[in-house]
Amino acid sequence: MSKNLQEKIKEVKSSIVAIGFNPNPQQITIVGSGFAVSDDGKILSAAHLYNQLNPEQINNLKANVMIERIDNDMERYKWIPVKLINKNDQYDLALFQLEEYKDTLLKRLDLGDSDKVEIGQDVYFIGFPYAAQLMNEGFGITLVVNKGIISTIKRDGVDPEHKRNWLIVDAISNPGNSGCSLIDMETNKVIGVMTIAFRTKSQTIKELDIREPMHIAGAKPINLAKNLLK
C-alpha cells in the first residue's frame, strides 16, 4: 500500500536542519537549511550560505537538529556545531559534518536520479524559511513544507557536457529555504537542493525596499552533488 503525502513528510522531517550562527550567546541568526545525506552526521546544503559568512561566524556555525518527537505537532531541537567538509561553488553545493549526531533523530534521506526528472513531476520541499523572524514572533522553530511541480529543466550552456544544472519549480521559496531538499512526491527521494528564489520589486508599496515573491524557484539537481558526497 503506497504512503500518502502526510506519511511521507513525517518520514523526512527529522532529517531537515536549520543552519545558523550565534552573533552573541543570547542570539541565533539562521541563514538557511540543510538535510542529512549519511548516517554519521553529514549535511548537504547550499554553498552560498557558507560563502556569505565571516571567519567569526564560520567558527560559530551550528545546525538545529531534531532530538525528540513528542507527538505529531511537537518536536524538540538542539543546536549542534558543524564544520565544512567540502564545497563546490560552481554548483552552489556544500557538505558539512555535525560534531554530534548520535543522540539526534537525524537519518539519511534517499537520493534519487535527477537525470530522470521530467517537467510536470509533482515535488515538495521542506525547510526553515524566515526561521529567525518566526522565532522572534513567538512561533518557535518552524519547519515549513511547500509543494509544486517541475516547471522546466535547464542545461549548462558553458560546460561541454551540458549537464542539467537547474530544476525550476512552480512554487514560492522564501529566504531560509536555501539548502533544503527538493523531494519527488512519488518516490520520496531527494532530486535537488533548493538554492534560489526569484522576486520582483513591489508594485504596491514602491517606497519600501521589499520584494514580492514569484512562483519561480530553482534547485540544483542532486546528481551534481553525488561527487561531493564521495
C-alpha positions in Angstrom: 0.0 0.0 0.0 1.5 3.3 -1.1 2.0 6.0 1.6 0.2 9.3 1.4 2.0 12.7 1.4 1.4 13.2 5.1 3.2 10.0 5.9 6.0 10.8 3.5 6.5 14.2 5.1 6.7 12.6 8.6 9.4 10.3 7.3 11.7 13.1 6.3 11.0 15.9 8.8 13.7 14.8 11.3 16.3 14.8 8.5 16.0 18.5 7.8 18.1 21.0 9.8 18.3 24.8 10.1 21.8 26.3 9.7 22.9 29.4 11.6 25.4 31.0 14.0 25.5 32.9 17.3 26.2 36.6 16.9 26.3 36.6 20.7 25.4 33.9 23.4 21.8 35.1 23.6 21.0 35.2 19.9 21.0 33.0 16.8 21.0 34.0 13.2 19.6 31.4 10.8 20.9 31.6 7.3 19.3 28.6 5.6 18.5 24.9 5.7 20.2 21.5 5.0 19.5 17.8 5.2 21.1 14.5 6.2 22.9 12.5 3.4 24.6 9.9 5.7 24.0 8.1 9.0 27.1 9.7 10.5 26.1 13.4 10.6 26.9 14.7 7.1 24.6 17.6 6.0 24.2 18.8 2.4 23.3 22.4 1.9 24.0 25.4 -0.4 27.5 26.8 -0.7 26.4 30.5 -0.8 25.1 30.2 2.8 28.7 29.5 3.9 30.3 31.9 1.5 28.5 34.9 2.9 29.8 34.3 6.4 32.9 36.0 8.0 35.5 33.9 9.9 33.9 34.5 13.3 30.5 33.4 12.1 32.0 30.3 10.5 33.6 29.4 13.8 30.2 29.6 15.5 28.3 27.7 12.7 25.6 25.4 14.0 22.8 23.2 12.8 19.5 22.9 14.6 18.6 19.2 14.7 15.5 17.4 15.9 16.2 15.4 19.1 12.7 14.4 20.2 9.3 14.0 18.6 6.6 14.3 21.3 3.6 14.0 19.1 2.5 15.0 15.5 2.8 18.7 16.3 5.5 18.9 19.0 9.3 18.5 18.4 12.4 19.4 20.3 15.5 20.7 18.6 19.2 21.2 19.7 21.9 23.4 18.2 24.9 21.4 17.3 28.2 22.7 15.9 29.0 21.9 12.3 32.2 22.1 10.2 32.6 22.4 6.4 33.9 19.3 4.8 33.9 20.4 1.1 32.0 22.6 -1.3 31.5 23.2 -5.0 30.9 26.9 -5.8 30.2 26.2 -9.4 27.1 24.1 -8.4 26.4 26.1 -5.2 26.6 22.9 -3.0 28.3 22.4 0.3 28.8 19.4 2.6 29.0 19.8 6.4 29.8 17.5 9.3 27.9 17.6 12.6 30.1 17.3 15.6 27.5 15.3 17.5 24.7 13.3 15.9 24.2 10.0 17.8 21.6 11.5 20.2 19.5 13.1 17.5 16.7 11.8 15.3 18.7 12.6 12.2 18.5 10.0 9.4 19.8 9.8 5.9 17.5 10.8 3.1 17.4 8.6 0.0 18.8 10.3 -3.2 17.0 10.0 -6.5 18.3 10.3 -10.1 17.8 13.9 -11.2 18.6 13.0 -14.8 15.3 11.1 -14.9 13.2 14.0 -13.6 10.5 15.2 -16.0 8.6 18.5 -16.4 5.3 18.3 -14.7 6.5 16.0 -12.0 5.0 16.6 -8.5 7.5 17.7 -5.9 7.8 19.3 -2.5 10.5 20.9 -0.4 10.8 21.3 3.3 13.0 23.8 5.2 13.2 26.7 7.6 12.0 29.9 5.7 12.1 33.1 7.7 13.1 31.0 10.7 14.6 33.7 12.8 11.7 36.1 12.1 9.2 33.4 13.1 11.1 32.7 16.3 11.1 36.4 17.1 7.3 36.4 16.6 6.9 33.6 19.1 6.3 30.7 16.7 9.5 28.9 17.7 11.3 26.6 15.4 9.1 26.3 12.3 9.6 23.6 9.6 7.6 24.6 6.6 6.5 22.4 3.6 5.8 23.7 0.1 4.7 21.8 -2.9 4.6 22.3 -6.7 5.7 20.8 -10.0 8.8 20.8 -12.0 8.2 23.8 -14.4 11.2 23.5 -16.6 14.7 22.0 -16.7 17.8 23.9 -17.7 21.2 22.5 -19.0 24.5 24.2 -18.5 25.4 26.2 -21.6 29.0 26.6 -20.6 30.0 23.1 -19.5 30.8 21.0 -22.7 29.0 18.0 -21.1 25.8 20.2 -20.8 24.7 18.7 -17.6 21.3 19.6 -16.1 22.1 22.5 -13.8 18.7 23.8 -12.8 15.3 22.3 -11.9 12.8 25.1 -11.9 9.8 24.7 -9.6 6.4 26.3 -9.7 6.4 27.4 -6.0 7.3 30.3 -3.8 10.6 29.7 -2.0 11.5 32.2 0.8 14.7 33.2 2.5 15.9 30.4 4.7 14.9 27.6 2.3 18.2 27.7 0.6 19.9 24.4 1.1 16.8 22.4 1.8 15.8 19.2 -0.1 13.6 19.1 -3.2 11.8 15.8 -3.0 10.0 13.7 -5.6 6.4 13.3 -4.3 6.0 9.8 -5.7 9.3 8.1 -4.5 10.0 10.5 -1.6 13.6 10.7 -2.8 15.7 13.9 -3.0 16.1 15.1 -6.5 17.5 18.6 -5.9 18.8 21.2 -3.4 16.9 24.5 -3.3 19.2 27.4 -3.9 17.4 30.3 -5.5 14.1 32.2 -5.4 13.0 34.9 -7.8 11.5 38.2 -6.7 10.4 41.4 -8.3 10.2 44.9 -6.9 7.0 45.6 -5.1 4.2 47.1 -7.3 2.0 48.1 -4.4 4.4 49.7 -1.9 7.1 51.2 -4.1 8.7 53.4 -1.4 9.6 50.3 0.6 12.6 48.1 -0.2 10.6 44.8 -0.3 10.4 42.1 -3.0 7.3 40.3 -4.0 7.8 36.5 -4.4 7.2 34.9 -7.8 6.1 31.3 -8.3 9.6 30.5 -9.6 12.2 28.8 -7.5 15.4 26.9 -8.6 17.1 23.8 -7.3 20.4 22.3 -8.2 19.9 18.7 -9.4 21.0 16.2 -6.8 23.2 14.3 -9.3 25.6 17.4 -9.2 26.2 16.7 -5.5 27.0 13.0 -5.8 30.7 13.5 -6.5 30.9 15.9 -3.5 29.4 13.1 -1.3 32.0 10.6 -2.3 
